[in-house]
Amino acid sequence: MYGDNKYSGVLCDMQSDQTVGIRKLKKGQKIMLKGVCKGFLKDAILLNCMLIN
């Protein structure tokens, strides 16, 4: 699902212990995550992210 601009998005650098949860995700699935926002230009950049249930 896109917001107002389908050419921008979110880039997430995930924590290494999140691999199992990431592999279970489906295309188009809505998720919640927590991370440190490093900034944004065209895309938002989040570091050290983890999935939130």
Backbone as CSV, one residue per row, in Angstrom:
resi,resn,N_x,N_y,N_z,CA_x,CA_y,CA_z,C_x,C_y,C_z
1,MET,0.853,-1.179,0.000,0.000,0.000,0.000,0.892,1.233,0.000
2,TYR,0.565,2.178,-0.841,1.349,3.397,-0.953,0.641,4.548,-0.263
3,GLY,1.438,5.524,0.178,0.875,6.755,0.706,0.582,7.687,-0.454
4,ASP,0.799,8.968,-0.240,0.546,9.953,-1.284,1.559,9.878,-2.418
5,ASN,2.749,9.336,-2.147,3.806,9.288,-3.154,4.323,7.862,-3.275
6,LYS,4.015,7.199,-4.376,4.438,5.810,-4.531,5.924,5.676,-4.842
7,TYR,6.632,6.791,-4.998,8.063,6.747,-5.307,8.947,6.908,-4.070
8,SER,8.366,7.037,-2.906,9.156,7.106,-1.678,8.771,5.938,-0.787
9,GLY,9.610,5.640,0.181,9.340,4.504,1.042,10.139,4.584,2.325
10,VAL,10.325,3.452,2.946,11.060,3.346,4.199,12.147,2.299,4.027
11,LEU,13.388,2.654,4.355,14.506,1.717,4.338,14.850,1.381,5.782
12,CYS,14.862,0.087,6.097,15.111,-0.355,7.474,16.336,-1.245,7.542
13,ASP,17.261,-0.894,8.415,18.398,-1.750,8.734,17.992,-2.523,9.985
14,MET,17.709,-3.811,9.821,17.150,-4.612,10.910,18.229,-5.183,11.817
15,GLN,17.872,-5.403,13.081,18.759,-6.088,14.022,18.940,-7.530,13.559
16,SER,20.103,-8.095,13.821,20.413,-9.442,13.330,19.514,-10.522,13.929
17,ASP,18.941,-10.296,15.100,18.086,-11.311,15.721,16.648,-11.288,15.178
18,GLN,16.375,-10.484,14.173,15.032,-10.365,13.602,14.825,-11.238,12.369
19,THR,15.810,-12.030,11.995,15.781,-12.818,10.763,14.570,-13.741,10.673
20,VAL,14.268,-14.469,11.728,13.148,-15.425,11.705,11.831,-14.691,11.454
21,GLY,11.600,-13.595,12.145,10.372,-12.831,11.962,10.257,-12.229,10.574
22,ILE,11.371,-11.774,10.032,11.370,-11.173,8.700,11.007,-12.209,7.643
23,ARG,11.508,-13.411,7.779,11.226,-14.469,6.796,9.759,-14.874,6.772
24,LYS,9.033,-14.622,7.837,7.617,-14.975,7.907,6.708,-13.914,7.290
25,LEU,7.258,-12.764,6.946,6.446,-11.676,6.401,5.972,-11.992,4.992
26,LYS,4.800,-11.497,4.661,4.216,-11.659,3.330,4.199,-10.302,2.621
27,LYS,4.300,-10.316,1.309,4.240,-9.095,0.518,2.916,-8.392,0.774
28,GLY,2.972,-7.094,1.054,1.780,-6.301,1.307,1.295,-6.334,2.744
29,GLN,1.921,-7.152,3.581,1.526,-7.270,4.988,1.873,-5.986,5.732
30,LYS,0.956,-5.497,6.550,1.218,-4.323,7.380,1.969,-4.770,8.627
31,ILE,3.000,-4.028,8.973,3.797,-4.346,10.158,4.030,-3.087,10.978
32,MET,4.441,-3.290,12.213,4.902,-2.202,13.067,6.347,-2.518,13.414
33,LEU,7.179,-1.501,13.408,8.566,-1.707,13.798,9.062,-0.519,14.586
34,LYS,10.152,-0.745,15.270,10.767,0.288,16.088,12.213,0.407,15.662
35,GLY,12.710,1.634,15.518,14.091,1.859,15.133,14.466,3.318,15.332
36,VAL,15.685,3.640,14.988,16.205,4.992,15.124,16.114,5.675,13.759
37,CYS,15.397,6.783,13.682,15.268,7.514,12.423,16.548,8.295,12.180
38,LYS,17.241,7.953,11.107,18.504,8.598,10.762,18.274,9.800,9.851
39,GLY,17.117,9.872,9.238,16.792,11.004,8.376,15.955,10.567,7.196
40,PHE,15.654,11.533,6.329,14.890,11.199,5.132,15.116,12.255,4.064
41,LEU,15.119,11.818,2.851,15.102,12.676,1.669,13.913,12.205,0.857
42,LYS,14.164,11.258,-0.028,13.081,10.622,-0.773,12.490,9.480,0.062
43,ASP,13.332,8.773,0.797,12.930,7.661,1.661,13.267,7.989,3.116
44,ALA,12.497,7.432,4.039,12.850,7.503,5.453,13.867,6.406,5.729
45,ILE,14.882,6.696,6.528,15.931,5.723,6.835,15.898,5.419,8.329
46,LEU,15.652,4.143,8.655,15.595,3.695,10.046,16.714,2.698,10.299
47,LEU,17.399,2.846,11.416,18.497,1.950,11.787,18.147,1.169,13.039
48,ASN,18.784,0.001,13.189,18.651,-0.828,14.390,17.188,-1.186,14.658
49,CYS,16.470,-1.600,13.620,15.027,-1.837,13.712,14.687,-3.228,14.243
50,MET,13.521,-3.302,14.848,12.975,-4.581,15.295,11.471,-4.586,15.060
51,LEU,10.939,-5.773,14.742,9.497,-5.922,14.548,8.790,-5.841,15.897
52,ILE,7.641,-5.188,15.914,6.814,-5.078,17.111,5.550,-5.887,16.863
53,ASN,5.178,-6.738,17.795,3.970,-7.563,17.630,2.731,-6.757,17.862
